[in-house]
Amino acid sequence: MAAAAYLYPVAAISEAERERLILHHLPQVRLIARKIHERLPETANFDDLVSAGTLGLIAAIDNFDPRQNVKLKTYAEFRIRGAILDSLRELDWAPRQKRKQARELESAIARLEQKFGRSPQEEEIALELGLSVEEYRQQLNEVDGLNIGEIDFLTSPSGEARELKYMASAGEDSPAVLVERSQLEGLLAECIDRIPKVERTVLSLYFYEELTLKEIAEMMDVHLSRVSQIKSQAVLRLRAAIGKRWPGVRS
């Protein structure tokens, strides 16, 4: 009986069934919110993420179309995650100084990549910034978490055009936009292939496997702060490479 309810058109769902579906999927909201919260600084409020995710869940249930041949749980996951990430971007909880700091690191990496024609090493980036390697690594730790969500969906192994469309708002599900996103995925994959192996490994474990930095540190047998530095540096490399070849992508 419960499974059959998912096959009904949206208009046929009663208020009682709508409420039941919301309550049934609330644990899914908390699970997704917790995974995202583990990637954020301690100042991020978990309850705020849950609230945003719940709004995403309600939107998913109200707009779910079973004719698309996708399970409600799958559709809801994308709407929940998208609502949480949108709320983080709107809040802009990161201090302006840290965003400026991240841009400076990214610019240094971009300059060196153009100069050398390859991914620069840590020592080279530190020298370009007038910092010691330890000071540079400390700055990587400080900017970790600023880019949450910016490449989450682009790097999803199951990020087919159909699933990307479900994340789109009105006007963003046209064939042209989907083709553009597909091209951006290809560019991102190419840029990932060019970064150092250890950084590719961390990105894979973090974004594909959705492991926390602590879990990655234990798996790789390195300190947690070092994993944070590697991840931050990898994201900055990708942003620099994509920004050079696809101007305006961040907007």
Order of alpha helices (4+ residues) and beta strands (2+ residues): alpha-alpha-alpha-alpha-alpha-alpha-alpha-alpha-alpha-alpha-alpha-alpha
